[in-house]
Amino acid sequence: MSTVQQPVDNWVTGSDSYQTTLATIASGQNLPDKTPLGQITASGKLVKWAPAASDGSQVATHISQYLIRPLQLYICQLTTLLFPLAF
């Protein structure tokens, strides 16, 4: 999985830099831009963040940078949260 450093002053972290990674999105999801995503432990695929889940997706690890439609693309560039969110 490759990591890319992006320029500062952006919508994700204000003036802090952030990282992007390529990841596989689970099929059949319609995800708006800036959607928090969790990673299913068994498959490694990303799904919409589900705080009540127990399959790994309860921890938000990425944010979608743009609209992701079902069957449109499965591997895409995402913003990696440097401090994953779990509640």
C-alpha positions, -999 to +999 in steps of 0.1 A: +000+000+000+016+033-010+015+065+010+016+100-004+023+132+015-001+160+006+004+198+009-007+216+040-038+238+046-065+214+036-101+205+046-091+174+066-066+188+092-065+225+088-028+234+084-014+200+093-003+176+066-021+143+060-015+110+042-034+093+015-034+056+008-049+033-018-075+009-003-102-015-014-138-005-008-164-032-001-188-035-030-224-021-030-218+011-011-228+046-020-204+068+000-205+106-002-173+126+000-157+130+034-174+099+048-156+082+077-146+046+069-137+016+090-118-014+079-133-049+083-106-070+100-113-103+082-113-090+046-093-057+049-120-039+029-133-005+039-169+002+047-189+031+061-178+037+097-202+017+121-194+027+157-217-001+170-200-029+149-176-055+162-160-065+129-133-038+129-154-011+112-161+004+146-128+023+143-128+051+117-094+048+099-099+066+066-121+094+051-134+092+015-120+121-006-148+120-032-181+104-039-179+066-042-207+049-061-215+012-061-197-007-090-179+025-100-146+019-084-133-004-057-097+007-052-094+044-046-073+070-029-084+079+007-073+101+034-057+081+063-066+093+098-033+097+117-053+092+149-081+067+143-115+075+158-132+049+181-161+056+205 
